[in-house]
């Protein structure tokens, strides 16, 4: 990728690179289009490519022994999918799946290792992001164990909104139930409570956020715990990535 393209990038890790390092990283990047439901990494399988999203969002999923998936984190333009590779592993612990269509830049594992060895700022940014991602995973576990579903749903919708950048999200109750590890009927009750509060509108598989501040008030402290740490390490983005 030519260095002249860097100012146009929406992925915050790639956009934050010094020009000299982007000249090394850029040639290893390939722009691709992602599709809804596309699996990027399989648990226990080699990580061939890192994905730096430009828009949309990706779920990191733990698949239980009975085959049920449970979301442990969301990845958008603030980060990268394939964080195990950054820490020196060559296989993925979790599955990563696209929850929306969108664009991303891929980087082969070999090209990543070569670039990280030459580019200290690139490596530093990636390690900072892995730290944020691990906080997100830990906070999600605590949230799932201790907060009521309406709060958890509000937290998840805020995170999805941050990454999608659009107020209307195409999300079925079945999908949300899988992501939050609950029954579909309980999602309906929680979504109804948020709708009656006037913070979202839900109809025909689409959720529209009509009161962002109200949705933040309805969420638990887990959302701000992650966004606050992101701001501390990366500064104030246009839309901070939540848990």
C-alpha positions as CSV (number, residue, x, y, z in Angstrom):
1,X,0.0,0.0,0.0
2,X,1.5,3.4,-1.0
3,X,2.4,5.7,1.9
4,X,0.2,8.4,0.3
5,X,-2.8,6.2,1.2
6,X,-2.2,6.3,5.0
7,X,-4.1,9.5,5.7
8,X,-7.2,7.9,4.2
9,X,-7.1,4.9,6.6
10,X,-9.8,4.5,9.2
11,X,-8.1,1.8,11.2
12,X,-6.6,3.7,14.1
13,X,-3.6,1.5,14.6
14,X,-2.4,1.8,11.0
15,X,-3.3,5.5,10.9
16,X,-1.2,6.2,14.0
17,X,2.0,4.8,12.6
18,X,4.9,7.2,11.8
19,X,5.4,7.6,8.1
20,X,8.8,5.8,8.2
21,X,7.2,2.7,9.8
22,X,4.1,2.8,7.5
23,X,6.6,2.6,4.6
24,X,7.6,-0.8,6.0
25,X,4.2,-2.0,7.1
26,X,2.2,-0.7,4.1
27,X,3.5,-3.1,1.4
28,X,2.3,-6.1,3.5
29,X,-1.3,-4.9,3.6
30,X,-4.1,-6.0,1.3
31,X,-7.5,-4.4,1.3
32,X,-10.4,-6.9,1.4
33,X,-14.2,-6.9,1.7
34,X,-15.7,-8.8,4.6
35,X,-19.1,-10.3,4.6
36,X,-21.7,-10.8,7.3
37,X,-21.1,-14.2,9.0
38,X,-17.6,-14.7,7.6
39,X,-15.3,-16.6,9.9
40,X,-11.8,-15.1,9.9
41,X,-10.0,-17.4,12.4
42,X,-10.9,-20.8,13.8
43,X,-10.1,-21.8,17.4
44,X,-7.0,-24.0,17.5
45,X,-6.1,-23.3,13.9
46,X,-3.1,-21.3,12.6
47,X,-3.5,-17.6,12.2
48,X,-2.5,-16.9,8.6
49,X,-3.7,-13.3,8.4
50,X,-4.2,-10.4,10.7
51,X,-7.2,-8.3,9.9
52,X,-7.2,-4.5,10.5
53,X,-10.9,-3.4,10.2
54,X,-11.7,-0.2,8.4
55,X,-15.4,-0.3,9.3
56,X,-18.0,-2.7,10.7
57,X,-17.3,-5.0,13.6
58,X,-16.0,-8.5,14.4
59,X,-16.9,-10.8,17.3
60,X,-14.3,-12.8,19.1
61,X,-16.1,-16.0,20.2
62,X,-15.3,-18.9,22.6
63,X,-17.0,-22.1,21.4
64,X,-18.1,-24.3,24.3
65,X,-17.9,-28.1,24.2
66,X,-21.5,-28.4,23.2
67,X,-20.9,-26.2,20.2
68,X,-22.5,-23.0,21.5
69,X,-20.6,-19.8,20.8
70,X,-20.3,-17.0,23.4
71,X,-18.9,-13.6,22.6
72,X,-15.9,-12.5,24.6
73,X,-15.1,-9.3,22.7
74,X,-15.8,-6.9,19.8
75,X,-13.2,-5.7,17.4
76,X,-13.5,-2.7,15.1
77,X,-11.5,0.1,13.5
78,X,-9.7,0.6,16.9
79,X,-7.9,-2.7,16.7
80,X,-6.9,-5.9,14.9
81,X,-8.3,-9.4,14.7
82,X,-5.7,-12.1,15.4
83,X,-4.3,-10.8,18.7
84,X,-2.7,-14.1,19.6
85,X,-0.2,-13.6,16.9
86,X,0.9,-10.3,18.4
87,X,1.7,-12.1,21.7
88,X,3.9,-14.7,19.9
89,X,1.3,-17.6,19.4
90,X,0.7,-19.0,16.0
91,X,-2.8,-20.4,16.6
92,X,-6.0,-18.7,17.6
93,X,-7.6,-19.3,21.0
94,X,-11.0,-18.0,19.9
95,X,-13.0,-17.8,16.7
96,X,-13.5,-14.4,15.0
97,X,-16.6,-13.8,12.9
98,X,-17.9,-10.7,11.1
99,X,-21.1,-9.3,12.6
100,X,-21.4,-6.9,9.7
101,X,-20.0,-6.5,6.2
102,X,-17.2,-4.0,5.8
103,X,-13.6,-3.5,4.7
104,X,-10.4,-4.5,6.3
105,X,-6.7,-4.7,5.5
106,X,-5.1,-8.1,5.9
107,X,-1.4,-8.8,6.7
108,X,0.2,-12.2,6.4
109,X,1.7,-13.6,9.6
110,X,5.2,-13.7,8.1
111,X,5.0,-10.1,6.9
112,X,3.7,-9.0,10.4
113,X,6.6,-10.6,12.2
114,X,9.1,-9.0,9.9
115,X,7.5,-5.6,10.2
116,X,7.2,-5.8,14.0
117,X,10.9,-6.6,14.3
118,X,11.7,-3.4,12.4
119,X,9.0,-1.0,13.7
120,X,9.0,-0.4,17.5
121,X,6.0,2.0,17.3
122,X,4.0,-0.6,15.4
123,X,4.7,-3.2,18.0
124,X,4.0,-0.8,20.8
125,X,0.6,0.2,19.4
126,X,-0.4,-3.5,18.9
127,X,0.6,-4.4,22.4
128,X,-1.4,-1.5,23.8
129,X,-4.4,-2.7,21.9
130,X,-3.9,-6.3,23.1
131,X,-4.0,-4.8,26.7
132,X,-7.3,-3.1,25.9
133,X,-8.7,-6.2,24.3
134,X,-7.8,-8.3,27.4
135,X,-9.5,-5.7,29.6
136,X,-12.6,-5.9,27.4
137,X,-12.6,-9.7,27.8
138,X,-12.2,-9.6,31.6
139,X,-14.8,-6.9,32.0
140,X,-17.3,-8.8,29.8
141,X,-16.9,-11.9,32.0
142,X,-17.6,-9.8,35.1
143,X,-20.5,-8.1,33.4
144,X,-22.1,-11.3,32.3
145,X,-21.8,-12.7,35.9
146,X,-23.1,-9.7,37.8
147,X,-25.2,-7.3,35.8
148,X,-28.8,-7.5,34.6
149,X,-29.6,-8.2,31.0
150,X,-30.9,-4.7,30.2
151,X,-27.6,-3.2,31.4
152,X,-25.6,-5.8,29.4
153,X,-27.6,-5.2,26.3
154,X,-27.1,-1.4,26.6
155,X,-23.4,-2.0,27.0
156,X,-23.2,-4.2,24.0
157,X,-25.3,-1.9,21.8
158,X,-23.0,1.0,22.7
159,X,-19.9,-1.0,21.7
160,X,-21.5,-2.1,18.4
161,X,-22.6,1.5,17.8
162,X,-19.0,2.8,18.4
163,X,-17.6,0.4,15.8
164,X,-20.4,0.6,13.2
165,X,-20.6,4.4,13.2
166,X,-24.3,4.3,12.3
167,X,-27.3,4.7,14.5
168,X,-29.3,1.8,12.9
169,X,-28.0,-1.8,13.5
170,X,-29.3,-4.8,11.7
171,X,-29.4,-7.3,14.6
172,X,-31.8,-10.1,15.2
173,X,-32.8,-11.1,18.7
174,X,-31.4,-14.6,18.0
175,X,-28.0,-13.1,17.2
176,X,-28.0,-10.9,20.3
177,X,-29.0,-13.9,22.4
178,X,-26.0,-15.9,21.1
179,X,-23.6,-13.0,21.7
180,X,-24.8,-12.5,25.3
181,X,-25.3,-16.1,26.1
182,X,-29.0,-15.9,27.0
183,X,-32.4,-17.0,25.7
184,X,-34.1,-15.1,22.9
185,X,-37.1,-14.5,25.1
186,X,-35.0,-12.6,27.7
187,X,-33.5,-10.5,25.0
188,X,-37.0,-9.5,23.9
189,X,-37.8,-8.4,27.5
190,X,-34.6,-6.4,27.8
191,X,-35.0,-4.7,24.4
192,X,-38.5,-3.9,25.3
193,X,-37.4,-2.2,28.5
194,X,-34.9,0.0,26.6
195,X,-37.5,0.8,24.0
196,X,-40.0,1.9,26.6
197,X,-37.3,4.1,28.2
198,X,-37.0,5.8,24.8
199,X,-33.3,5.0,24.2
200,X,-33.7,2.6,21.3
201,X,-36.3,1.6,18.7
202,X,-36.5,-2.0,17.7
203,X,-38.5,-3.3,14.8
204,X,-38.1,-5.9,12.0
205,X,-34.6,-7.0,13.0
206,X,-33.2,-3.4,13.2
207,X,-32.2,-1.6,16.4
208,X,-32.0,2.2,16.1
209,X,-30.3,4.2,18.9
210,X,-32.4,7.2,19.4
211,X,-30.9,8.5,22.6
212,X,-27.2,7.8,22.9
213,X,-26.8,9.6,26.3
214,X,-29.8,7.7,27.7
215,X,-28.3,4.4,26.5
216,X,-25.0,5.2,28.3
217,X,-27.0,5.9,31.4
218,X,-28.8,2.6,31.1
219,X,-25.5,0.7,30.7
220,X,-23.5,-0.6,33.6
221,X,-20.0,0.7,34.5
222,X,-18.4,-1.9,32.3
223,X,-18.7,0.2,29.2
224,X,-16.9,3.2,30.7
225,X,-14.2,0.9,32.3
226,X,-13.0,-0.1,28.9
227,X,-13.5,3.2,27.1
228,X,-11.6,5.0,29.9
229,X,-8.6,2.8,29.6
230,X,-8.7,3.2,25.9
231,X,-8.6,7.0,26.3
232,X,-5.8,6.7,28.8
233,X,-3.6,4.7,26.4
234,X,-4.6,6.1,23.0
235,X,-6.2,9.5,23.6
236,X,-9.7,10.6,22.7
237,X,-10.9,9.0,19.4
238,X,-13.8,10.1,17.4
239,X,-15.8,7.2,19.0
240,X,-14.1,5.3,21.8
241,X,-14.4,1.5,21.5
242,X,-16.4,0.0,24.4
243,X,-16.7,-3.4,25.8
